[in-house]
Amino acid sequence: MGRTLAQRGIDLVYGGARIGLMGVVADSALSAGGRVIGVMPQALIDREIQHTGLTELHTVETMHARKLRMADLSDGFVALPGGAGTLEEIFEQWTWAQLGIHQKPCGFLNTDGYYDPMRAMIDRMATEGFLRNDHASMLVFESDAGAMVDAFLGYAAPPAKFSGARGVSRVVAALVQDRESRVLLVRKRGTRAFMQPGGKRNAGESHLAALERELGEELGCGFDVQGARYLGVFVAPAANEEQCVVEAELYRLELTGAIGASAEIEEIVWVDPVHPPAGLKLAPLTRDHVLPIACNGTVDAVRHPASASQ
């Protein structure tokens, strides 16, 4: 795989390690004159498993940030034979492709039939109605690296899962909790669902600048910029736009100043994330992602994807 990418003039983006198949594919690409870009959390660099001969090595803070950086750098995603981490990463990109968040190919290098059981399971998902046929067939299974690259170059994305949707609404949102761990939610005028404060970025605006503006406009308050913690990107059906998907860049924030509802906000509530009030209509993003994070502090997210990522 590494040699083929190098021969085709395609950069390799991978996890940055010198061990395992990650090390083999990097060495193979480098020895064939290819460019290899690694991405690795500082904690793994501290364990001295990083490859020291790469074209570029990007150092990040967390595993989530690692996946985000790899995805942003890549134009396609190839899973070599591997374990749980390999499946987690390729399934995430495949899921996002189904949602139409990106139109980049995903595939399995099916060496010695390693992924035959996976292919059978995916066929079963489609047969039993859990997966659209065109979303099953969007995955590339090839045992030959050259055939894999050819398939990627000829790839055309099928219609997104929410076909007929008006698209993806990209926003930045805030997770704010008080001393009792209650979560701050707002309901905008003319809507029924409670959600995180935040909104869409203006052109050229950073995430934090957008949040600063939105919180000022909605709640008349600010936040501690230095203490802002990025939690990742989360996707859910939009609460107020039928057949639309919301993609939220979520930050944990500590607010500063008094909170007050602007003319745009109908209602502000503080909700116990473990036991939200019965009958309170919650936005899918809030219900499915934000409140679970607020309960236990764990995160399970990250972003879309330009080069092939392994």
C-alpha positions in Angstrom: 0.0 0.0 0.0 2.7 2.4 0.9 4.8 1.7 -2.2 1.8 2.0 -4.4 0.8 5.4 -3.0 4.4 6.7 -3.4 4.5 5.4 -7.0 1.2 7.2 -7.8 2.4 10.5 -6.3 -0.1 10.3 -3.4 0.9 11.4 0.1 0.3 9.0 3.0 -1.3 10.3 6.1 -1.2 8.0 9.1 -0.8 7.7 12.8 2.9 8.5 13.0 4.2 5.3 14.7 7.3 3.3 13.7 5.8 0.0 15.0 3.2 -2.4 13.6 1.6 -2.1 10.2 1.7 1.7 10.6 5.5 1.5 10.7 5.6 -0.9 7.7 3.4 1.2 5.5 5.3 4.4 6.3 8.7 2.8 5.7 7.5 1.3 2.4 6.2 4.7 1.2 9.4 6.5 2.2 11.7 3.9 0.6 9.7 4.4 -2.7 10.3 8.2 -2.5 6.9 9.1 -1.2 5.8 11.8 1.3 4.6 10.5 4.6 2.7 12.7 7.1 2.3 11.4 10.7 -0.1 12.6 13.4 0.5 11.5 17.0 -0.6 12.6 20.5 2.1 13.9 22.7 1.4 11.1 25.2 2.5 8.5 22.5 5.5 10.5 21.5 6.5 10.4 25.2 6.5 6.6 24.9 9.0 6.9 22.1 7.0 5.0 19.5 6.9 7.8 16.9 8.6 7.4 13.5 11.6 9.7 13.4 12.1 9.7 9.6 8.8 11.2 8.3 8.3 14.0 5.9 6.1 15.7 8.5 5.0 14.9 12.1 2.1 16.7 13.6 1.9 16.7 17.4 -1.6 16.9 18.9 -2.9 16.7 22.5 -5.5 13.9 22.3 -6.6 10.9 20.3 -9.7 12.9 19.2 -7.5 15.7 17.9 -5.3 13.1 16.1 -8.3 11.8 14.2 -9.5 15.3 13.4 -6.1 16.3 12.0 -5.7 13.1 10.0 -9.2 13.5 8.5 -8.6 17.1 7.6 -5.4 16.2 5.8 -6.8 13.3 3.9 -8.7 12.8 0.6 -9.6 9.1 1.3 -9.5 6.5 4.0 -8.0 3.0 3.8 -8.2 0.4 6.6 -5.4 -2.1 6.6 -5.9 -5.3 8.6 -6.1 -4.2 12.2 -8.0 -4.3 15.5 -10.6 -2.2 17.4 -8.9 1.2 16.7 -8.7 0.6 13.0 -12.4 -0.3 12.9 -13.4 2.7 15.0 -11.6 5.1 12.7 -12.8 3.7 9.4 -16.4 3.3 10.6 -16.5 6.9 11.7 -15.4 8.1 8.3 -17.9 5.8 6.6 -20.7 7.1 8.8 -19.9 10.7 8.0 -19.8 9.8 4.3 -23.3 8.3 4.6 -24.5 11.6 6.1 -23.0 13.5 3.3 -20.6 15.5 5.6 -17.8 14.5 3.2 -17.7 12.8 -0.2 -14.4 11.0 0.3 -14.0 7.2 -0.4 -13.5 4.7 2.3 -12.2 1.2 1.8 -10.7 -2.0 3.3 -7.4 -3.5 2.0 -8.7 -7.1 2.2 -5.4 -8.9 2.5 -5.8 -12.7 2.6 -9.6 -12.3 3.0 -9.1 -10.7 6.4 -12.2 -8.5 6.0 -14.4 -11.1 4.4 -16.5 -11.5 7.7 -16.8 -7.7 7.8 -18.1 -7.6 4.2 -20.6 -10.4 5.0 -21.8 -8.4 8.1 -22.3 -5.2 6.0 -24.3 -7.2 3.4 -26.5 -8.5 6.2 -27.0 -5.0 7.5 -28.4 -4.1 4.0 -30.4 -7.3 3.7 -32.1 -6.7 7.0 -32.9 -3.1 6.4 -30.4 -1.3 8.6 -28.3 0.1 5.7 -29.1 1.4 2.3 -27.7 -0.7 -0.5 -25.9 2.2 -2.1 -24.3 3.0 1.3 -23.2 -0.6 1.6 -21.7 -0.6 -1.9 -19.9 2.7 -1.3 -17.2 0.8 0.6 -14.3 -0.4 -1.4 -13.0 -4.0 -0.7 -9.8 -4.8 -2.6 -6.9 -7.2 -1.9 -4.6 -5.3 -4.3 -3.4 -1.8 -3.4 -3.3 -0.6 -7.0 -6.9 -1.7 -7.5 -7.8 0.2 -4.3 -6.3 3.4 -5.6 -8.0 3.0 -9.0 -11.3 2.5 -7.2 -10.7 5.6 -5.1 -9.8 7.8 -8.1 -13.1 6.7 -9.8 -15.3 7.1 -6.7 -18.5 9.0 -6.8 -20.4 9.5 -3.6 -24.0 8.3 -3.4 -26.9 10.5 -2.2 -26.6 11.4 1.5 -28.5 9.4 4.1 -30.9 12.3 4.6 -31.7 12.5 0.9 -33.8 15.5 0.1 -32.3 17.3 3.1 -31.6 21.0 2.8 -28.0 20.1 3.8 -25.7 20.3 6.8 -26.0 23.2 9.2 -22.6 23.8 10.7 -22.6 25.5 14.1 -20.5 26.1 17.2 -22.1 25.3 20.5 -21.4 25.6 24.2 -21.7 23.0 27.0 -22.0 25.1 30.2 -22.6 23.5 33.7 -23.1 25.2 37.0 -21.8 24.1 40.4 -24.5 21.5 40.7 -23.5 20.1 37.3 -26.8 21.3 35.7 -26.6 22.1 32.0 -27.5 25.5 30.5 -30.1 25.2 27.7 -31.9 27.8 25.7 -35.1 27.8 23.6 -35.2 30.3 20.7 -38.4 32.1 19.9 -40.7 30.3 17.5 -39.2 26.9 18.4 -40.1 24.1 20.9 -36.7 22.3 21.5 -34.2 23.3 24.1 -30.5 23.2 22.9 -27.0 24.5 23.6 -26.4 28.2 23.2 -24.3 29.0 20.1 -24.9 29.4 16.4 -23.3 29.6 12.9 -19.9 31.2 12.3 -19.6 34.3 10.1 -17.1 34.2 7.2 -13.5 34.2 8.5 -14.7 33.9 12.1 -12.9 31.4 14.5 -14.9 29.0 16.6 -14.3 30.9 19.9 -15.0 34.3 18.2 -18.3 33.0 17.0 -19.2 31.7 20.4 -18.2 35.0 22.0 -20.5 36.8 19.6 -23.4 34.4 19.9 -23.3 34.3 23.7 -23.2 38.0 23.8 -26.2 38.3 21.5 -28.2 35.5 23.1 -27.4 35.7 26.8 -25.6 39.0 27.2 -22.5 37.3 28.8 -19.0 36.2 28.0 -16.8 33.3 28.8 -13.2 32.5 29.9 -11.5 32.1 26.6 -8.3 30.6 28.1 -10.4 27.9 29.9 -12.4 26.9 26.9 -12.1 23.1 26.2 -12.8 21.7 22.7 -14.8 18.5 22.9 -15.1 17.6 19.2 -17.6 17.5 16.4 -21.0 15.9 16.9 -23.7 15.2 14.3 -27.4 14.8 14.8 -30.7 15.6 13.0 -31.5 19.3 13.3 -34.2 20.2 15.8 -35.9 22.9 13.9 -35.2 22.2 10.2 -36.8 19.1 8.8 -34.5 16.7 7.0 -31.5 18.7 7.9 -28.4 17.6 9.8 -26.6 19.7 12.3 -22.8 19.4 12.7 -21.8 21.1 16.0 -18.3 22.0 17.1 -18.8 21.7 20.9 -16.8 23.5 23.6 -17.0 23.3 27.3 -17.1 26.9 28.7 -17.2 28.8 32.0 -19.4 31.8 31.6 -18.5 35.3 32.9 -21.0 38.0 33.7 -24.8 37.9 34.3 -27.0 35.7 32.1 -30.1 37.2 30.6 -32.3 36.2 27.7 -32.2 38.5 24.6 -35.2 39.1 22.3 -34.0 36.1 20.3 -34.3 33.7 23.3 -37.7 32.7 24.6 -36.6 30.7 27.6 -33.4 29.7 29.6 -33.3 26.6 31.8 -30.7 24.7 33.8 -31.2 20.9 33.4 -30.0 18.0 35.4 -28.3 15.9 32.7 -29.0 12.6 34.5 -32.7 13.3 35.1 -34.0 16.0 32.6 -37.6 17.0 33.3 -40.2 14.7 31.7 -41.9 16.4 28.8 -39.0 18.8 28.1 -38.4 18.7 24.4 -34.7 18.5 23.7 -32.8 18.9 20.5 -31.4 15.6 19.2 -27.8 16.9 19.6 -28.5 17.9 23.2 -30.3 14.6 24.0 -28.0 12.2 22.3 -24.6 13.8 22.7 -24.3 16.8 25.1 -26.2 15.5 28.1 -24.3 12.1 28.1 -21.1 14.0 28.1 -22.3 16.2 30.9 -23.2 13.1 32.9 -19.8 11.4 32.8 -17.4 13.7 31.2 -16.5 11.4 28.3 -16.4 12.3 24.7 -17.0 10.3 21.5 -16.7 12.4 18.4 -14.6 14.0 15.6 -14.6 15.4 12.2 -14.5 15.0 8.6 -12.1 14.7 6.4 -7.5 15.5 1.7 -3.8 12.2 0.5 -5.0 8.8 1.8 -5.4 8.1 5.4 -4.6 4.7 7.0 
